Amino acid sequence: MKKISILITLVTTLSVPTYSFSSDSIWLERARALTEPAALYTYDVDYDSDELRARASYDPRRAKGSRLTVIEPAADMRPGDFDKGVKEFEAELDEGFWCNAMGKEIPEDAKLVEETGSTVTFTFKPENDDENASSTDKKFAEKLIGHVTLDKSDGAVLGLRLAREGKFKPAAFITIRSFENIITCARTEPGGPTYIMSSETRVSGQAMFKDFKQYEIRKLSNLQRVEAK
């Protein structure tokens, strides 16, 4: 069964009961003011799913299309569509490394639902306003709920969670019962910008009258700052 891939743009808010917190607009302004760093990093990436486990190294200094070097699995253990998947995965890594970029996508009237001594968490309702998005993707996005956690010191994004409420039928014989995507961010160094350290997506449902559970986990490690060639 082909995995379902969904591109979500965060643009609207979710109206939920909130409480009285300190000036929450300050944290949103700080998050939106962050810029995407120009610094380059090499790193290792582990990929684990219900279909495949793999490990690779990524070097942004190399030419596009050759930045991801597969370490595992061995060449004779790779499925037929493995090389195509590697190219798609590399393209995603090219575009999605910095958590800073997420700050600009938080809607202005996102609702503050939790505050600790060092962090604030907002909730919002995402929408898919991509002109190229299918009607199925748009319907899927209608009941997504997002939570984003920011560092109060500088507005850095520390984590993002997207989950969907209720069942969803993308096709006649497919029902999605649950969907969750959790992104965990980390500092490149103390006080530095945040990057996507890990991403975990889990989907469960029924297809052709059979229950299924799918998951995909990506973890980055061994970051090394490098100079552009």
Secondary structure in CASP SS format (residue, H / E / C, confidence):
PFRMAT SS
TARGET T0000
AUTHOR 0000-0000-0000
METHOD secondary structure of the structure
MODEL  1
M C 1.00
K C 1.00
K C 1.00
I C 1.00
S C 1.00
I C 1.00
L C 1.00
I C 1.00
T E 1.00
L C 1.00
V C 1.00
T C 1.00
T C 1.00
L C 1.00
S C 1.00
V C 1.00
P C 1.00
T C 1.00
Y C 1.00
S C 1.00
F C 1.00
S C 1.00
S C 1.00
D H 1.00
S H 1.00
I H 1.00
W H 1.00
L H 1.00
E H 1.00
R H 1.00
A H 1.00
R H 1.00
A H 1.00
L C 1.00
T C 1.00
E C 1.00
P C 1.00
A C 1.00
A C 1.00
L E 1.00
Y E 1.00
T E 1.00
Y E 1.00
D E 1.00
V E 1.00
D E 1.00
Y E 1.00
D E 1.00
S E 1.00
D C 1.00
E C 1.00
L C 1.00
R E 1.00
A E 1.00
R E 1.00
A E 1.00
S E 1.00
Y E 1.00
D C 1.00
P C 1.00
R C 1.00
R C 1.00
A C 1.00
K C 1.00
G C 1.00
S C 1.00
R C 1.00
L E 1.00
T E 1.00
V E 1.00
I E 1.00
E E 1.00
P C 1.00
A C 1.00
A H 1.00
D H 1.00
M H 1.00
R C 1.00
P C 1.00
G C 1.00
D C 1.00
F H 1.00
D H 1.00
K H 1.00
G H 1.00
V H 1.00
K H 1.00
E H 1.00
F H 1.00
E H 1.00
A H 1.00
E H 1.00
L H 1.00
D H 1.00
E H 1.00
G C 1.00
F C 1.00
W E 1.00
C C 1.00
N H 1.00
A H 1.00
M H 1.00
G H 1.00
K C 1.00
E C 1.00
I C 1.00
P C 1.00
E C 1.00
D C 1.00
A C 1.00
K E 1.00
L E 1.00
V E 1.00
E E 1.00
E E 1.00
T C 1.00
G C 1.00
S C 1.00
T E 1.00
V E 1.00
T E 1.00
F E 1.00
T E 1.00
F E 1.00
K C 1.00
P C 1.00
E E 1.00
N C 1.00
D C 1.00
D C 1.00
E C 1.00
N C 1.00
A C 1.00
S C 1.00
S H 1.00
T H 1.00
D H 1.00
K H 1.00
K H 1.00
F H 1.00
A H 1.00
E C 1.00
K C 1.00
L E 1.00
I E 1.00
G E 1.00
H E 1.00
V E 1.00
T E 1.00
L E 1.00
D E 1.00
K C 1.00
S C 1.00
D C 1.00
G C 1.00
A C 1.00
V E 1.00
L E 1.00
G E 1.00
L E 1.00
R E 1.00
L E 1.00
A E 1.00
R E 1.00
E C 1.00
G C 1.00
K C 1.00
F E 1.00
K E 1.00
P E 1.00
A E 1.00
A C 1.00
F C 1.00
I E 1.00
T E 1.00
I E 1.00
R E 1.00
S E 1.00
F E 1.00
E E 1.00
N E 1.00
I E 1.00
I E 1.00
T E 1.00
C E 1.00
A E 1.00
R E 1.00
T C 1.00
E C 1.00
P C 1.00
G C 1.00
G C 1.00
P C 1.00
T E 1.00
Y E 1.00
I E 1.00
M E 1.00
S E 1.00
S E 1.00
E E 1.00
T E 1.00
R E 1.00
V E 1.00
S E 1.00
G E 1.00
Q E 1.00
A E 1.00
M C 1.00
F C 1.00
K E 1.00
D E 1.00
F E 1.00
K E 1.00
Q E 1.00
Y E 1.00
E E 1.00
I E 1.00
R E 1.00
K E 1.00
L E 1.00
S E 1.00
N E 1.00
L E 1.00
Q E 1.00
R E 1.00
V E 1.00
E C 1.00
A C 1.00
K C 1.00
END
